[in-house]
Amino acid sequence: MKINNPIPVNNKIISNPKTLKIISNDQIRGGNHANIVSVTTTGNKEVILDFIFAHPNDKNEKGEVVGQLVSRVILPISVAQEFRLVLDAHMGKGVKE
């Protein structure tokens, strides 16, 4: 797996991200589809990203659409801030409002 834009880990940029070996199982490597993201902060220490998939036909007994949590990622505030900058940089490419 190639890392194009390294994000600091514990406030340190990995000096040569091409040497970072990432191990994952097939399920994680395949990814999950999410169409909702919930962002929560725990004061000024962490950001919690909940990725949810909700299909309009998946309803409970009351007829309410039910979403499935597919992943929860907890980031230190400093990493979340850097992540935001990376997203802003990438989403700005070719995207017009």
Secondary structure, DSSP 4 states (H G I P E B T S, - for coil): ---SS---BTTB--S-GGG------HHHHH----SEEEEEEETTTEEEEEEEEEEEEEE-TTS-EEEEEEEEEEEEHHHHHHHHHHHHHHHTSS---
